[in-house]
């Protein structure tokens, strides 16, 4: 939370580091112990997307992504590894650029908006309240499975409880530190994040099941990996940025 008060340049550096570590974890999750050098090198390339947001060079984003693809294509040509897995590895790395670096990178322009800090804190509070409410309601009264193929423990009742918890978190944020946002807009933001945050959670669960892993990593002892902590936020921060930039609710 203290990083929300850090200068934008330091904040950007922190987000870049988080993206790098998350990409290392993401690449290892999908590629196991194969092509370890490429995993780390691609993570560094992907993390370089974040500073583009800080320096307002988004017009160069398509050029940069094209260059990344050319570089990776050359590397795989020189070091293909197991040939029948090249398409999987290259596609997985490119997915990481979008899923982790591009989505998380929206935190940087969100931070420099006039009410950027408040929007970031609101998002964190809403997602935390959503996760907590979904767990409490689901564990106590959950009877109907939400999506057993992807996440057998989640229930429809828990998902509904999570949405209500998200709205409650949004209202608490308005009362405590974000009075500038209107009542109905903050309710709408809570509903939106309550739904999209849970979709982000399910999406990461789908990737983990595809990779046949329980946790995305072990960087946080007892709490899984970096992506396990970021899954809902990866879908939440871009939405909040576009809502905030559009001036909705203020």
C-alpha positions in Angstrom: 0.0 0.0 0.0 2.9 2.4 0.8 4.0 2.1 -2.8 0.9 4.0 -3.9 2.6 7.1 -2.4 6.0 6.5 -4.1 7.1 8.7 -7.0 5.7 7.5 -10.4 9.2 6.5 -11.6 9.9 4.3 -8.5 6.3 2.9 -8.8 7.0 2.0 -12.5 10.3 0.3 -11.5 8.4 -1.7 -8.9 5.7 -2.8 -11.3 8.4 -3.7 -13.9 10.1 -6.0 -11.3 6.7 -7.6 -10.4 6.0 -8.2 -14.1 9.4 -9.8 -14.6 9.0 -12.1 -11.7 5.5 -13.0 -12.8 6.7 -13.7 -16.3 9.5 -16.0 -15.0 6.9 -17.9 -13.0 4.4 -17.9 -16.0 7.0 -19.3 -18.4 8.2 -21.9 -16.0 4.6 -23.0 -15.4 4.0 -23.6 -19.1 7.5 -24.8 -20.1 8.7 -26.6 -17.0 12.5 -27.0 -17.1 12.8 -26.7 -20.9 14.5 -23.7 -22.6 15.3 -22.1 -19.3 17.5 -19.4 -20.9 14.7 -18.4 -23.2 12.2 -18.3 -20.3 14.3 -15.8 -18.4 15.3 -13.8 -21.5 11.6 -13.6 -22.6 10.6 -12.5 -19.1 13.1 -9.6 -19.3 11.8 -8.6 -22.8 8.2 -8.7 -21.6 8.9 -6.6 -18.5 10.3 -3.9 -20.8 6.7 -3.3 -22.0 5.9 -1.6 -18.7 8.2 1.4 -19.1 6.5 2.2 -22.4 3.4 3.1 -20.3 5.5 5.4 -18.1 7.2 7.3 -21.0 3.8 7.5 -22.9 5.2 5.5 -25.8 2.2 3.4 -26.5 2.3 4.4 -30.1 5.4 2.2 -30.2 3.8 -0.7 -28.5 2.9 -2.5 -31.7 6.4 -1.9 -33.1 7.9 -3.2 -29.8 5.7 -6.3 -29.8 6.6 -7.0 -33.5 10.3 -6.7 -32.6 9.9 -9.1 -29.7 8.3 -11.6 -32.0 11.1 -11.3 -34.5 13.8 -11.7 -31.7 12.0 -14.7 -30.2 11.6 -16.3 -33.7 15.3 -16.0 -34.3 16.2 -17.4 -30.9 13.9 -20.4 -31.4 15.4 -21.0 -34.8 18.8 -21.1 -33.3 17.8 -23.0 -30.1 14.6 -24.9 -31.0 14.9 -27.5 -28.2 12.4 -30.3 -28.7 11.0 -29.4 -32.1 7.5 -30.7 -31.6 7.0 -28.3 -28.7 8.3 -25.1 -30.4 4.8 -23.9 -31.3 3.6 -24.4 -27.7 6.6 -22.6 -26.2 6.5 -19.7 -28.5 2.8 -19.3 -28.2 3.0 -19.5 -24.4 5.6 -16.8 -24.2 3.6 -14.5 -26.4 0.5 -15.1 -24.3 2.6 -14.0 -21.2 3.4 -10.7 -22.9 -0.3 -9.9 -23.2 -1.7 -11.6 -20.1 0.9 -10.5 -17.6 2.9 -7.5 -19.0 0.3 -5.7 -21.0 -2.5 -6.1 -18.5 -0.3 -5.3 -15.5 1.3 -2.4 -17.3 -2.0 -0.5 -17.0 -1.1 0.2 -13.4 1.5 2.7 -14.4 -0.8 5.2 -16.3 -3.5 4.6 -13.7 -1.1 5.7 -11.0 -0.4 9.1 -12.7 -4.0 10.1 -13.1 -5.2 12.8 -10.8 -7.0 10.3 -8.5 -4.8 7.4 -9.5 -3.8 6.4 -6.0 -7.4 6.3 -4.9 -8.4 4.2 -7.8 -5.6 1.7 -7.1 -6.5 1.5 -3.4 -10.2 1.1 -4.3 -9.3 -1.8 -6.7 -7.2 -3.5 -4.0 -10.0 -3.2 -1.4 -12.7 -4.3 -3.8 -10.8 -7.4 -4.9 -9.8 -8.3 -1.4 -13.4 -8.0 -0.2 -14.6 -10.0 -3.2 -12.2 -12.8 -2.5 -13.0 -12.9 1.2 -16.7 -12.8 0.7 -16.7 -15.5 -2.0 -14.7 -17.8 0.3 -16.8 -17.2 3.4 -20.2 -17.5 1.6 -19.0 -20.4 -0.5 -17.6 -22.4 2.4 -20.7 -21.9 4.5 -23.7 -22.2 2.1 -22.2 -23.1 -1.3 -24.0 -26.0 -2.8 -24.1 -25.5 -6.6 -20.8 -25.8 -8.4 -19.8 -22.7 -10.5 -17.4 -24.3 -12.9 -16.2 -27.8 -11.7 -14.1 -28.4 -14.8 -11.9 -25.4 -14.0 -12.3 -24.9 -10.2 -14.2 -27.6 -8.4 -14.3 -25.8 -5.0 -16.0 -22.6 -6.3 -19.8 -22.3 -6.0 -22.5 -20.1 -7.5 -23.4 -19.0 -4.0 -19.8 -18.0 -3.4 -19.6 -16.1 -6.6 -22.7 -14.1 -5.8 -21.4 -13.5 -2.3 -18.1 -12.2 -3.9 -20.0 -9.7 -6.0 -21.9 -8.4 -3.0 -18.6 -8.2 -1.1 -17.0 -6.3 -4.0 -19.8 -3.7 -3.9 -19.4 -3.4 -0.1 -15.7 -2.9 -0.6 -16.3 -0.2 -3.1 -18.7 1.6 -0.8 -16.3 1.4 2.1 -13.6 2.9 -0.2 -15.9 5.8 -1.0 -16.6 6.5 2.6 -13.0 6.2 3.9 -10.8 7.7 1.2 -12.5 8.3 -2.1 -15.4 10.7 -1.5 -15.1 12.2 -5.0 -16.7 9.2 -6.7 -20.5 9.2 -6.9 -22.7 6.6 -5.1 -24.1 4.8 -8.2 -20.8 4.9 -10.1 -19.0 3.3 -7.2 -21.7 0.6 -7.0 -21.3 0.0 -10.7 -17.5 -0.2 -10.3 -17.9 -2.7 -7.5 -20.2 -4.9 -9.6 -17.9 -4.7 -12.6 -14.8 -5.7 -10.5 -16.7 -8.3 -8.6 -17.5 -10.1 -11.9 -14.3 -9.5 -13.8 -12.1 -10.2 -10.8 -13.6 -13.7 -10.5 -13.3 -14.2 -14.2 -9.6 -13.4 -13.9 -9.4 -16.0 -11.1 -11.1 -18.6 -13.2 -8.8 -17.8 -16.2 -5.7 -18.4 -14.1 -7.2 -21.6 -12.7 -7.8 -22.8 -16.3 -4.1 -22.1 -17.2 -2.9 -24.0 -14.1 -5.1 -27.0 -14.9 -3.8 -27.0 -18.4 -0.3 -27.0 -17.0 -1.2 -29.6 -14.4 0.0 -27.6 -11.5 -1.7 -26.7 -8.2 -0.1 -23.3 -7.7 1.5 -21.0 -10.3 4.7 -21.0 -8.2 6.1 -20.9 -4.7 7.6 -17.4 -4.4 5.2 -16.6 -1.5 5.5 -19.4 1.1 2.2 -20.8 2.0 0.3 -18.7 -0.5 1.4 -20.1 -3.9 3.0 -18.0 -6.6 2.9 -14.4 -7.8 0.2 -15.1 -10.3 -2.0 -16.7 -7.7 -2.0 -13.3 -6.0 -2.4 -11.2 -9.2 -5.0 -13.3 -11.1 -8.0 -11.1 -10.2 -6.0 -7.9 -10.4 -4.7 -8.6 -13.9 -8.3 -8.4 -15.1 -9.2 -5.5 -12.8 -6.6 -2.9 -13.2 -7.0 -2.3 -17.0 -10.8 -1.9 -16.5 -10.3 0.5 -13.7 -7.8 2.5 -15.8 -10.3 3.0 -18.7 -13.1 3.8 -16.3 -10.9 6.4 -14.4 -9.5 7.9 -17.6 -13.0 8.3 -19.0 -14.0 10.3 -16.0 -16.8 8.0 -15.0 -17.9 8.4 -11.5 -15.9 11.6 -10.7 
